[in-house]
Amino acid sequence: MMIAPLPRCGSHPRPSLPPPPPGITVQPQPSPRPTPTLSPLPTLIPTPTTTPTSFPSPSPTSAASPSIAIATLPEAQQTVPFSVLAAVTAPAGLANFTIAANQPPLTLTYQFSPSEVGCTVSSLVCTASIPMVVPANAPTGNYQLTVTVQDGADQTAEASASLEILPAPDPTPTPIPSPTPTVSPTPTVSPTPIPISDPTHRDQE
């Protein structure tokens, strides 16, 4: 029995499609586009929050500090006005002066404006004459005297010295007026009468 060989694949001709009916255009089917492969999304790393560096604002140039020195310290007595002379240097101008005499437990404090001590607010260099009076009821003896100056920039400087307070001077005795002498009245002298001549007697002669 003989077996006929099988025909090879592809040896048969492809059947041709019948032509489309007239008036119909056959559009070729587009080839399917390949689906794009999605790449993984990148992981977002949070940006660290940075604190801005603060730069200090430039501070204005501060004026030089004032200085003070006690130039003259007079002898002081109770109830007698006296003045303390102080040499002052104040590049920022003057604000006020304070003078204090301290003998625990007592402190005598006085405050003055620049004009009251012979200076001005705009004075850079000045010799202040600071007045002071120690009352009669303040004890005598040694006091710690402190003079403080404050400038226009609220800076202060002070100088100290020892001050001795003496008793008040003795009061000057009031002179007693001498009694006024009594003046005796001058006696009245009667005028001497002048004789008057008789005209009748003259005719008889």
PLY file of the C-alpha trace (Angstrom):
ply
format ascii 1.0
element vertex 205
property float x
property float y
property float z
element edge 204
property int vertex1
property int vertex2
end_header
0.00 0.00 0.00
1.51 3.26 -0.94
1.05 6.42 1.13
1.03 9.61 -0.78
3.36 12.24 0.65
1.75 15.14 2.49
2.00 18.44 0.79
4.50 20.92 2.28
3.22 23.75 4.37
3.06 26.90 2.48
3.05 25.22 -0.77
-0.61 26.01 -1.19
-1.28 29.41 -2.54
-2.93 31.91 -0.15
-6.49 32.43 -1.05
-7.00 35.91 -2.29
-9.66 38.02 -0.68
-12.49 38.97 -2.84
-12.35 42.54 -3.99
-14.46 44.93 -1.97
-17.71 46.03 -3.38
-17.50 49.09 -5.50
-17.63 52.37 -3.52
-16.12 50.94 -0.32
-12.51 51.65 0.48
-10.89 49.25 2.78
-8.53 50.98 5.20
-5.63 48.91 6.29
-5.70 48.03 9.95
-3.00 49.93 11.86
-0.45 47.87 13.54
-0.98 47.82 17.30
1.44 50.09 19.17
3.44 48.44 21.84
2.38 49.39 25.37
5.11 51.56 26.89
6.75 50.19 29.97
6.17 52.52 32.92
9.37 53.38 34.68
9.11 53.52 38.48
8.49 56.97 39.92
11.52 58.47 41.65
11.37 58.67 45.41
11.18 62.28 46.51
13.59 63.12 49.33
12.30 66.02 51.42
14.58 69.02 51.34
15.80 69.76 54.86
14.53 73.05 56.22
17.43 75.36 56.82
17.16 78.14 59.36
18.37 81.37 57.81
21.47 82.67 59.46
20.72 85.96 61.15
23.46 88.49 60.97
23.57 90.99 63.83
22.73 94.47 62.75
25.63 96.81 63.07
25.35 98.70 66.31
26.03 102.42 66.28
29.40 103.41 67.56
28.97 104.14 71.24
30.47 107.31 72.58
33.39 107.16 74.95
32.52 107.02 78.64
32.63 110.23 80.67
35.26 110.94 83.30
35.28 113.17 86.39
37.85 114.22 88.97
37.42 116.36 92.08
39.67 119.37 91.59
39.08 121.43 94.74
37.59 120.39 98.07
37.08 123.40 100.36
36.70 123.56 104.09
33.08 122.91 104.94
31.05 124.20 107.85
27.47 123.68 108.84
25.05 126.26 107.37
27.84 127.88 105.31
27.46 127.48 101.50
30.51 126.08 99.70
31.29 124.68 96.24
33.11 121.57 95.07
35.04 121.97 91.81
35.08 118.92 89.50
36.81 118.55 86.13
34.53 116.69 83.71
35.03 115.18 80.24
31.85 114.00 78.48
32.14 113.10 74.74
28.37 112.45 74.62
27.40 115.72 76.32
26.14 116.29 79.85
22.84 115.27 81.44
23.08 115.92 85.19
25.30 115.98 88.27
24.72 114.33 91.64
26.72 115.07 94.79
26.30 113.00 97.95
27.91 113.31 101.40
27.64 110.10 103.39
28.22 109.52 107.10
26.20 106.46 108.16
23.35 106.50 108.78
23.00 109.96 107.18
23.38 110.72 103.46
22.98 114.20 102.02
22.19 114.09 98.29
21.83 116.97 95.84
21.20 116.89 92.08
21.94 119.64 89.57
21.51 120.32 85.87
24.58 121.29 83.80
23.54 124.96 83.76
23.32 125.05 87.58
27.01 124.14 87.90
28.33 126.44 85.18
28.29 123.99 82.24
26.02 123.36 79.24
24.34 120.24 77.90
26.65 120.22 74.88
29.82 120.71 76.93
32.47 118.10 76.16
34.95 119.42 78.72
33.85 121.44 81.73
34.88 122.46 85.25
31.74 122.17 87.33
31.24 124.30 90.43
28.80 122.23 92.48
27.15 124.13 95.35
26.37 122.49 98.66
25.12 123.45 102.14
25.32 121.19 105.18
22.37 121.84 107.51
22.91 122.72 111.15
21.30 119.48 112.33
23.76 117.28 110.37
26.51 115.84 112.57
30.02 117.14 112.16
33.00 114.94 111.32
34.30 113.08 108.28
31.99 112.38 105.33
32.54 110.36 102.16
31.84 112.80 99.34
30.88 111.32 95.94
30.31 113.34 92.78
28.57 111.53 89.89
28.14 112.80 86.33
25.69 111.32 83.80
26.20 112.01 80.10
23.78 112.20 77.19
24.15 108.44 76.51
23.14 107.51 80.11
26.71 106.57 80.97
28.01 107.59 84.39
31.32 108.30 86.07
32.04 109.20 89.68
34.82 110.49 91.90
35.09 110.31 95.69
37.00 112.13 98.42
36.90 112.58 102.17
35.21 115.74 103.42
35.33 117.08 106.97
32.32 119.02 108.17
33.11 121.58 110.86
30.64 123.12 113.30
28.77 126.20 112.26
30.53 129.46 113.05
29.59 131.20 116.28
26.86 133.70 115.72
28.05 137.31 115.73
26.78 138.99 118.92
24.27 141.71 118.27
25.68 145.03 119.50
23.64 146.59 122.30
22.91 150.21 121.45
24.05 152.70 124.09
21.28 154.81 125.62
20.68 158.13 123.96
21.67 160.95 126.34
18.88 163.24 127.46
19.41 166.77 126.23
18.39 169.38 128.79
16.48 172.29 127.31
18.40 175.55 127.07
16.96 178.12 129.52
15.11 180.94 127.86
16.82 184.33 128.44
14.51 187.29 128.57
15.66 190.17 126.36
16.94 193.28 128.13
14.37 196.10 127.86
15.52 199.14 125.96
14.38 202.45 127.58
12.19 204.57 125.41
12.69 208.35 125.60
9.67 210.44 126.55
8.86 213.02 123.86
7.00 215.20 126.42
10.12 215.63 128.48
11.98 216.73 125.39
9.42 219.52 124.74
9.65 220.85 128.29
13.33 221.35 127.87
0 1
1 2
2 3
3 4
4 5
5 6
6 7
7 8
8 9
9 10
10 11
11 12
12 13
13 14
14 15
15 16
16 17
17 18
18 19
19 20
20 21
21 22
22 23
23 24
24 25
25 26
26 27
27 28
28 29
29 30
30 31
31 32
32 33
33 34
34 35
35 36
36 37
37 38
38 39
39 40
40 41
41 42
42 43
43 44
44 45
45 46
46 47
47 48
48 49
49 50
50 51
51 52
52 53
53 54
54 55
55 56
56 57
57 58
58 59
59 60
60 61
61 62
62 63
63 64
64 65
65 66
66 67
67 68
68 69
69 70
70 71
71 72
72 73
73 74
74 75
75 76
76 77
77 78
78 79
79 80
80 81
81 82
82 83
83 84
84 85
85 86
86 87
87 88
88 89
89 90
90 91
91 92
92 93
93 94
94 95
95 96
96 97
97 98
98 99
99 100
100 101
101 102
102 103
103 104
104 105
105 106
106 107
107 108
108 109
109 110
110 111
111 112
112 113
113 114
114 115
115 116
116 117
117 118
118 119
119 120
120 121
121 122
122 123
123 124
124 125
125 126
126 127
127 128
128 129
129 130
130 131
131 132
132 133
133 134
134 135
135 136
136 137
137 138
138 139
139 140
140 141
141 142
142 143
143 144
144 145
145 146
146 147
147 148
148 149
149 150
150 151
151 152
152 153
153 154
154 155
155 156
156 157
157 158
158 159
159 160
160 161
161 162
162 163
163 164
164 165
165 166
166 167
167 168
168 169
169 170
170 171
171 172
172 173
173 174
174 175
175 176
176 177
177 178
178 179
179 180
180 181
181 182
182 183
183 184
184 185
185 186
186 187
187 188
188 189
189 190
190 191
191 192
192 193
193 194
194 195
195 196
196 197
197 198
198 199
199 200
200 201
201 202
202 203
203 204
